[in-house]
Amino acid sequence: MLERLRFRIIAWLLRHADFMLVVDTPYNDGTHDGMVMETLSYEQDGKPAIIGVLASCMENRPAVTECVLDAVIRHLQRYEVDCKNFIQKLYEKK
């Protein structure tokens, strides 16, 4: 209950901003709960700005880069064909 109230407050505070917020809540028993709040699916105008901020953060924060790339790898492992297409897309960008 308290967690939902916190997230509703955050969403209210950020109502005029494009944002992506990733939250992890560790519990005493060793389990974790997490969520992602974002406006990307609603306000496509903010998508390029969010991409720019995330790219800049990845350039300056190695821990963020490692986390994002590990998430991409975990996601693409499920879809071997998508992974190959992703790698091909990366090489085409050069």
ZAKOLLUM-923767 format. One line per field, with one value per residue: residue number from 1; z, x, y of N, C-alpha, C in turn. Coordinates in Angstrom, 1 decimal, m for minus. Example, Ala and Ser with C-alpha at 12.3 -4.5 7.8 and 13.67 -1.06 7.14 Angstrom:
ZAKOLLUM-923767
resi = 1, 2;
n.w = 7.8, 7.1;
n.u = 13.2, 12.8;
n.v = m5.7, m2.2;
ca.w = 7.8, 7.1;
ca.u = 12.3, 13.7;
ca.v = m4.5, m1.1;
c.w = 7.8, 7.9;
c.u = 13.2, 12.9;
c.v = m3.3, 0.0;
END
This chain:
ZAKOLLUM-923767
resi = 1, 2, 3, 4, 5, 6, 7, 8, 9, 10, 11, 12, 13, 14, 15, 16, 17, 18, 19, 20, 21, 22, 23, 24, 25, 26, 27, 28, 29, 30, 31, 32, 33, 34, 35, 36, 37, 38, 39, 40, 41, 42, 43, 44, 45, 46, 47, 48, 49, 50, 51, 52, 53, 54, 55, 56, 57, 58, 59, 60, 61, 62, 63, 64, 65, 66, 67, 68, 69, 70, 71, 72, 73, 74, 75, 76, 77, 78, 79, 80, 81, 82, 83, 84, 85, 86, 87, 88, 89, 90, 91, 92, 93, 94;
n.w = 0.0, 0.9, m0.9, m3.4, m3.0, m2.8, m5.4, m6.8, m5.9, m6.9, m9.7, m9.9, m9.2, m11.4, m13.6, m15.7, m17.1, m19.3, m18.6, m17.4, m15.0, m13.1, m10.6, m7.8, m5.2, m2.4, m0.2, 3.3, 3.3, 1.2, m1.3, m4.2, m5.5, m8.2, m10.5, m13.4, m14.3, m16.7, m19.4, m22.0, m23.6, m23.9, m24.5, m27.2, m28.1, m26.2, m26.4, m28.0, m26.4, m24.0, m24.9, m25.5, m23.0, m21.6, m23.2, m22.8, m20.1, m20.1, m21.3, m19.4, m17.0, m16.1, m14.6, m15.2, m17.9, m18.0, m16.7, m18.4, m20.8, m19.9, m19.4, m22.0, m23.3, m21.8, m22.5, m25.3, m25.5, m25.4, m27.9, m30.4, m33.2, m33.2, m31.8, m33.5, m35.6, m34.2, m33.7, m36.3, m37.0, m35.3, m36.4, m38.9, m38.2, m38.0;
n.u = 0.8, 1.9, 4.0, 2.6, 1.5, 3.7, 4.7, 2.6, 2.7, 5.3, 4.7, 2.8, 4.4, 6.1, 4.5, 4.6, 6.8, 8.9, 9.7, 11.6, 11.6, 13.2, 12.7, 13.9, 13.0, 14.4, 13.7, 13.6, 13.7, 15.3, 14.2, 13.2, 11.4, 10.2, 9.7, 8.7, 8.2, 7.0, 6.8, 6.9, 5.3, 3.1, 3.7, 5.2, 6.8, 8.8, 10.5, 13.0, 14.5, 14.7, 16.2, 18.6, 19.4, 19.8, 21.8, 23.9, 24.2, 25.1, 27.5, 29.0, 28.8, 29.9, 28.7, 26.0, 26.0, 26.8, 24.7, 22.5, 23.3, 23.5, 20.8, 19.7, 21.0, 20.0, 17.3, 17.4, 18.4, 16.3, 15.2, 16.7, 16.9, 16.1, 18.3, 20.4, 19.6, 19.7, 22.4, 23.3, 22.2, 23.6, 26.1, 25.6, 25.2, 27.7;
n.v = m1.2, 1.3, 1.5, 1.8, 4.3, 5.9, 5.7, 6.9, 9.5, 10.2, 9.9, 12.0, 14.2, 14.2, 14.8, 16.6, 16.0, 14.1, 10.8, 7.9, 5.6, 3.3, 0.9, m0.9, m2.9, m4.3, m7.0, m8.2, m11.0, m11.7, m11.6, m9.7, m6.9, m5.2, m2.4, m0.5, 2.8, 4.9, 7.3, 6.8, 5.3, 6.8, 9.5, 10.2, 12.2, 12.6, 10.5, 10.7, 12.4, 11.1, 8.9, 10.2, 11.2, 8.8, 7.6, 9.4, 9.1, 6.4, 6.7, 8.1, 6.7, 3.8, 1.7, 1.9, 1.5, m1.2, m2.4, m1.8, m3.0, m5.7, m6.2, m6.0, m8.1, m10.2, m10.0, m10.4, m13.0, m14.7, m14.5, m15.5, m14.9, m12.2, m11.3, m11.7, m10.0, m7.6, m7.4, m7.2, m4.8, m3.0, m3.2, m2.0, 0.6, 1.7;
ca.w = 0.0, 1.0, m2.2, m4.4, m2.6, m3.2, m6.9, m7.2, m5.6, m8.0, m11.0, m9.8, m9.3, m12.7, m14.6, m16.9, m17.6, m19.9, m17.7, m17.3, m13.7, m12.8, m9.1, m7.2, m3.7, m1.8, 1.1, 4.3, 3.0, 0.1, m2.6, m4.8, m6.3, m9.0, m11.4, m14.3, m14.6, m17.9, m20.2, m23.4, m24.4, m24.0, m25.1, m28.1, m28.2, m25.2, m26.6, m28.4, m25.3, m23.0, m25.5, m25.4, m21.6, m21.3, m23.9, m22.1, m18.8, m20.4, m21.7, m18.2, m15.9, m16.5, m14.0, m15.9, m19.2, m17.7, m16.3, m19.6, m21.7, m19.4, m19.6, m23.4, m23.5, m21.2, m23.3, m26.6, m25.5, m25.7, m29.3, m31.1, m34.4, m32.9, m31.4, m34.7, m36.2, m33.4, m33.9, m37.7, m36.9, m34.7, m37.4, m40.0, m37.7, m38.0;
ca.u = 0.0, 2.7, 4.7, 1.8, 1.3, 5.0, 4.8, 1.6, 3.3, 6.3, 4.0, 2.2, 5.5, 6.7, 3.5, 4.9, 8.1, 9.0, 10.6, 11.6, 12.0, 13.3, 12.8, 14.0, 12.8, 14.8, 13.0, 14.4, 13.8, 16.2, 13.5, 13.2, 10.2, 10.6, 8.7, 9.2, 7.3, 7.5, 5.8, 7.3, 4.2, 2.0, 4.2, 6.3, 7.7, 9.9, 11.4, 14.4, 15.2, 15.0, 17.3, 19.8, 19.8, 20.3, 23.0, 24.8, 24.5, 25.9, 28.9, 29.7, 28.6, 30.1, 27.7, 24.7, 26.2, 26.8, 23.3, 21.6, 23.7, 23.1, 19.4, 19.5, 21.5, 19.0, 16.1, 17.6, 18.7, 15.0, 14.9, 17.9, 16.8, 16.2, 19.6, 21.2, 19.2, 20.2, 23.9, 23.5, 21.8, 24.7, 27.2, 25.1, 25.3, 29.1;
ca.v = 0.0, 2.4, 1.6, 2.4, 5.8, 6.6, 5.8, 7.8, 10.8, 10.4, 10.2, 13.3, 15.2, 14.2, 14.7, 17.5, 15.6, 12.7, 10.1, 6.5, 5.3, 1.9, 0.8, m2.2, m2.9, m5.5, m7.3, m8.9, m12.4, m11.9, m11.4, m8.3, m6.5, m4.0, m1.8, 0.6, 3.8, 5.6, 8.0, 6.6, 4.7, 7.8, 10.7, 9.8, 13.3, 12.6, 9.4, 11.0, 13.0, 10.0, 8.1, 11.0, 11.2, 7.4, 7.4, 10.2, 8.4, 5.2, 7.2, 8.6, 5.8, 2.4, 0.8, 2.0, 0.8, m2.6, m2.8, m1.7, m4.1, m7.0, m6.3, m6.2, m9.5, m11.2, m10.0, m10.9, m14.4, m15.4, m14.3, m15.6, m14.2, m10.8, m11.0, m11.6, m8.8, m6.5, m7.3, m6.7, m3.3, m2.3, m3.1, m1.1, 2.0, 2.2;
c.w = 0.0, m0.3, m3.3, m4.2, m3.1, m4.7, m7.4, m7.0, m6.7, m9.3, m11.0, m9.9, m10.7, m13.9, m15.8, m17.5, m18.3, m19.0, m17.9, m15.9, m13.4, m11.3, m8.7, m5.7, m3.1, m0.5, 2.0, 4.0, 1.8, m1.3, m3.0, m5.5, m7.0, m10.0, m12.3, m14.5, m15.7, m18.6, m21.7, m24.2, m24.6, m24.8, m25.9, m28.3, m27.3, m25.5, m27.0, m27.2, m24.3, m23.6, m25.3, m24.0, m21.2, m22.0, m23.2, m20.8, m19.0, m20.7, m20.4, m17.0, m16.2, m15.8, m14.7, m17.2, m19.0, m17.4, m17.6, m20.6, m21.2, m19.6, m21.1, m23.8, m23.0, m22.0, m24.6, m26.6, m25.7, m27.1, m30.1, m32.4, m34.2, m32.5, m32.6, m35.5, m35.5, m33.6, m35.3, m37.7, m36.3, m35.7, m38.6, m39.5, m37.8, m39.2;
c.u = 0.9, 3.5, 3.9, 1.6, 2.6, 5.1, 3.7, 2.1, 4.4, 5.7, 3.4, 3.3, 6.1, 5.7, 3.7, 6.2, 8.0, 10.0, 10.5, 12.3, 12.0, 13.5, 13.0, 13.9, 13.2, 14.0, 14.0, 14.7, 14.7, 15.5, 13.5, 11.8, 10.6, 9.5, 9.4, 8.0, 7.8, 6.4, 6.0, 6.2, 3.1, 2.5, 5.4, 7.2, 9.0, 10.9, 12.8, 15.2, 15.6, 16.2, 18.6, 20.3, 20.4, 21.6, 24.2, 25.2, 25.4, 27.3, 29.7, 29.6, 28.7, 29.1, 26.4, 24.9, 26.2, 25.4, 22.4, 22.0, 23.4, 21.6, 19.0, 19.9, 20.5, 17.8, 16.3, 18.0, 17.5, 14.7, 16.2, 18.0, 16.9, 17.6, 20.5, 20.9, 19.7, 21.7, 24.1, 23.2, 22.9, 25.8, 26.8, 25.3, 26.7, 29.4;
c.v = 1.3, 2.6, 2.2, 3.9, 6.5, 6.8, 6.8, 9.3, 11.1, 10.7, 11.6, 14.4, 15.3, 14.3, 15.6, 17.1, 14.2, 12.0, 8.6, 6.2, 3.8, 1.8, m0.6, m2.1, m4.2, m5.7, m8.1, m10.3, m12.7, m11.8, m9.9, m8.1, m5.3, m3.6, m0.8, 1.5, 4.6, 6.3, 7.7, 6.1, 5.7, 9.0, 10.4, 11.0, 13.3, 11.5, 9.8, 11.6, 12.0, 9.2, 8.9, 11.0, 9.8, 7.2, 8.2, 9.6, 7.2, 5.6, 7.5, 7.7, 4.4, 1.4, 0.8, 1.3, m0.7, m3.1, m2.8, m2.8, m5.5, m7.2, m6.6, m7.6, m10.5, m11.2, m10.7, m12.4, m15.2, m15.4, m14.3, m14.9, m12.7, m10.4, m10.8, m10.3, m7.5, m6.3, m6.7, m5.2, m2.5, m2.1, m2.1, 0.3, 2.6, 3.0;
END
